[in-house]
Amino acid sequence: MNKNKLLIALSALALMALSSQASNPTPPQTRCNLTETTAPSVRGVRLGMSAQQLLALFPGITRKKEMKEAIEKATSTSGAEAAYLGFEPATDGASQQFAGVESVSAGFYRARLVDFGVQYSSANWRTVDAWIAKLSETFKLPRAQEWAVGTDEAPSKVLRCDGIVIEAAIQGGSASIRIRNTEYPKESEERAKAADEKKRQEIKP
């Protein structure tokens, strides 16, 4: 094929592609309107619940001496940063309610749950889209096509909503879901700035 014919062929392909896009436009992504209040509750764990409510699901952790300091931070209403706890249903309680769950991680800000993750161990998933399909069916979430690609550390996708982010991931076949409030860091930062300003005002040169 000579140069002129090649240019003509390429031009034709370009026009066909443009025509195809015009006749079959990419559907717009559905906006996710979920908020902290309407976010999914996973096995009874939900954003906004108190630290005491979550601890009641895992009574075994309160008997661990090494967890005393972490629990005090999680239940404090005056902390400046988030405090995290990890639960194992097999040893901390609620094994029936959390059947098939390997672990639950929880982040608290001023004794309120703002971030949690659930790691499953009962089934293997070949693709993250297959896992999202199951989550979407269970929690009435948008399809996998509406989720954005997540981190490179593990196959994952994220769904950004109004003030919350939902992340689904698979690693080694096992699956996880994480739901977090994206607004509390702003409140934490504002409180820190206010505290700093108060200190500056109180200083007497």
N, C-alpha and C positions, 0 to 999 in steps of 0.2 A: 504494500500500500504506500503510495507516494505521500509527500508532506501535505499537499492540498486535500487529498481524500481523508487523511487522518484528522486534520482540523475540522473538516465537515462532519466526520463521524462523531468527534468529541462534542461539537456544537449541538448535534442532534441529541446526544445522550443528556447533555445539560438541559436542553429544552424539555426533554421527556421527564427529567427529574423535577424541574420546576412545575411542570404541568401536573405531575403526580402529587406534589406537595400542596398545590392549589386545590386539587379535587379531594385530597384526603388530608386536611390539616391536622396537626397534632392536637389531640384533645387537651384542653386546659386542665391543670391539676386542681383537684378538689381541695378547697381550703379546709383545714382542720380547725374546728371551733371548740375543741375540748379545752377545758380549764381545770384548775386544781379540783374544783368542786365536782366536775363531771368526768374526771379521769377514771379509768378502769380500776376496780378493786380486785386485787389478785389474791385469792385465797383469804380474803378478809383484811389484807393489807392495803391501805389507801393513803394517798397524800392528805395531809392536814390532820391525821389522827394524832392523838397525844402519845408521848413516850410511854406513859403508864398503860394506855390501851394496847400498845404493841407488846410491851413486856408481859402483859397478862396472857398473851398467846404463847409465850415461851417462858413459863415460870422457872424452868431449870436454870436459866442463865443468872438469875438473881442469887443463886446459891453458890456461884463461883466467885471465890474471894478475889481472884485476879481481874475480875470484871467490875469490881466495886467502883473504882475511880471513873471508868468509862461510862458506867451507868449514871453516876452522879452528874457528869458533864451532859449526858443526853437528856436528863430530866431537869436540868437547870433552866430557869426562865430568864436568866440574865447573861447567858454566854454571848460572846461577840462573834464566835465562829461556829460552824456546824460540827457536831460530834457524831462519830460513827460507831455502830455496833454491828456485830455479825452473829447470826443465829444458825444453829444446826438442829432442824426439827427432830432428828433421830435421838439427840441427847438432851435438848432443851425443852422438849414437850411439843404438843400439837402434832404428833406424828401422823395421826389419821387425817387431820385437816390438810396437812402438807405432804400427803403421799406422793412420791415421785419427785419431791423437791430435795435437792442436796443441801442448799443453803439459802439464807435470806440476809441481805445486807441492808442497813438502814442508816440514813443520815438525818439528824435532828438539828433544828435551829430554834433555840428558845423553847425546847421541849415539844416541838411540833415536827412531824415527819415531813421532810421536804425532798427526800431522795431515797428511793429504795430499788433493790434489784433482787430478782428471784432466779436462781440457777437450778435447772432441772437435770435429772439423771436417769429418767425412766425410758427415754426413747432417743434414737439417733435420727438426725435430719441431714439430708444430703445437700440441701441448699437453704439459704436464709429466706428466700421467697416462699419455700414450702412451709417454713416455720411461721412466717408472717401470715400466710393464708390461714393457718390454724388460729393464730391470735385474732385475726380479723373476724373469723367466724365466731369465736368465743366472746370477744369484747365489742363487736360491731365497729371495727376500725376500718379505715380506707384500705384498698388493695395495695399489694406490694409495689405496684407501679407508681403509687403516689408517695412512696417513701424515698428519701435521698440516701445515696451511698454513704456508709459510715466510715469508721477508721480502717486502716490497713492491718491493724494488729490481728483482727479476726473478721471473717465475713459478717458484716453487720449493715443495718439500715436504720435511719432515724426518721421519725415523724415529728415535725415541728408544729406545735399548736399554739393556742393563746396562753402564753405564760408557762407552758410545760413542754417537755420533750420526751418522747417515747423511743427507746432504742431496743431493737431486737438483734440478737447475735447467735451464732453457732460457733463452737470451737471443739474440735475433736469429736464432732457428732452431737454433743450435748448442746442444749439451747438455754438461752436466758432472755429475760426482759427487764429493762430498767426504765423507771418513770421518775422524772425529777422536775421540780419547780425551778424555773429559770429566773424568777423574780426576787427570791430571797437574798441572793448575793448583792443586789442593789440596795436592799434595806440594810444589810450588814455593813456595806460600804458607807451608806449615809450616816448610820449610827457611829461608825468609827470616826468619820470626819467631824461629826458634832461633838464627840468626846474630845477629839484633839483641839477643836476650837475652844471648848470650855476650859481646857487646861491652859491654853494660850491667854485667855481672858483673865484667868485667876492668877497668873504669874505677876508678881510685883517686883519690877526691876529695882 
